[in-house]
C-alpha cells in the first residue's frame, strides 16, 4: 500500500438510493427492496473494490413515499457479515431508544461474528419517540444521556479481559473469574450491574462513528469517535469544519489523526456526464409529480427543525421571521443550522430547499457527473484538506455498481485509494492501529 495519504471510503446502503424518487427509475429493483440477495451483490462488489466499510443509517419512523429497505441495522449487517470477509459493517443505533446492556451485547456479538469488523454509528435521534411511548428529551439532554450511555457501554465492553476465556479442560475451568468483573455503572439515567455475557470484542471497542455537527455533537464526537459522519455540501464550509473538528479533538487530548472526518457524498454518478444528467433530470421530473405536501413535511421534520411551512408559497424564499433561533430547535440541530444559513443568504426558494433535502438525504453534498468528474471533485476536496474521505452513496440504484466497479478503480489509478486492506479489523484498516 502507498505511503501517500489515502482516502477512507464508506459505502452507505440506503435501499434503492438516497433520492426519494429513485425507486421509480426503470432499472430499480424496487419490488425486491427486502430481498437480501440485492444487497449481498452490492456488499461483495464493495469488498472486491476494497471499500473500508458498509454503513446503514437508520430511523424509526415510517415513510410510504419511498421503499428505503430500512432493515433493522444489526440484523441486516449481521447477514452481510456472513457473506463478506474483510469489509467493515457500521450499524446506526440510538442512545435515546436503546439500553446500554442490549446495545453493548449486540455490538460485541457483531464484532465477534465478523471477526473484528463491527462499527457503531452513535446517534441521539430527533424523532420516533411516539413509537417508544416517551417524550423526546430536549437536544442538550439527549447528548447528556448519550455521554452516560457510551460510558456504560464501554464499561460493559471492559468487563472482560481479552484472555478471560481459558478453556482449561483438565482443571475444569472455562473462564478465569478474576478476569471478568461486574460493571456496577450508575449515572443519572442508567444503572447497569454487568458484566456483559459475551467475551471482550476482537477490537476491544467496536469502531465508533458519530453523526452530527451541532456544538454538542462536535464535542461529543471529539471525545469518543473514531470517525465523524457529517453533512458538508459547501466546499469552503467543509474546509472550516475540518479544521475546527481536528482542533476540538486535540483539545480533548487526542491525536487528531485518530478521528477521521467523513462527509456524506450522495451522488448521481454514471459512466458519462450525459448519462448522469439524464438520470438527474428524470429524478427531478419525478419529483414534480410526487406529493408536494409529503415532500415538504419530510423537509420540515428532517431538515428544518419541525417548523410548519405549509402556508408558504413554495416558489418563494422562506421569510426570515419564520426562522427560530438555533438553540430553540430540538430536532436535527446541525441540519437546521445549514438550511438556516441558506435561507439567510436568500438565494433558494422553499421548493429548491425541499428538493435538495429529498434527493440528498437531508442535506449532503450531491454532485452530478461522470466517473471522472466525481473523482475530480473527490480529489479536490480531499487534497485541499476538507475531508479524510467520504460516506458515499448513489442517489439511484444503478450508481452502486458505478461506484464499486468504476469510481473506485479510477481513484485507485490516481493513487488516492487502497488496492488492498491493511489488516483484518475495521479500526486497523481505517486508523492503521488497533
Secondary structure, DSSP 8 states (H G I E B T S, - for coil): --SS---EEEEE--TT-SSTTGGGSTT--GGGTT-HHHHHHHHHHHHHTT-SEEEE---SS--SS-------HHHHHHHHHTT-SSSEEEEEEESSSS-HHHHHHHHHHHHHHTTS-EEEEEE--SS-GGGTTS----HHHHHHHHHHHHHHHHHHHTTB-TT-EEEETTTTEEE-GGGB----EE-SS-EE----SS--BTTBS-EEEEE--SHHHHHHHHHH-SEEEE---SHHHHHHHHHHHHHHHHHTTS-GGGSEEEEEEEEEEESSHHHHHHHHHHHHHHHHHS-HHHHHHHHHHHTSTT---TTS-TTS---GGG---GGG--S-HHHHHHHHHHHHHT---HHHHHHHHHHTTTT-B--EEEHHHHHHHHHHHHHHTS-SEEEEEESSTTHHHHIIIIIHHHHHHTT-S-SS-SSSSHHHHHHS--
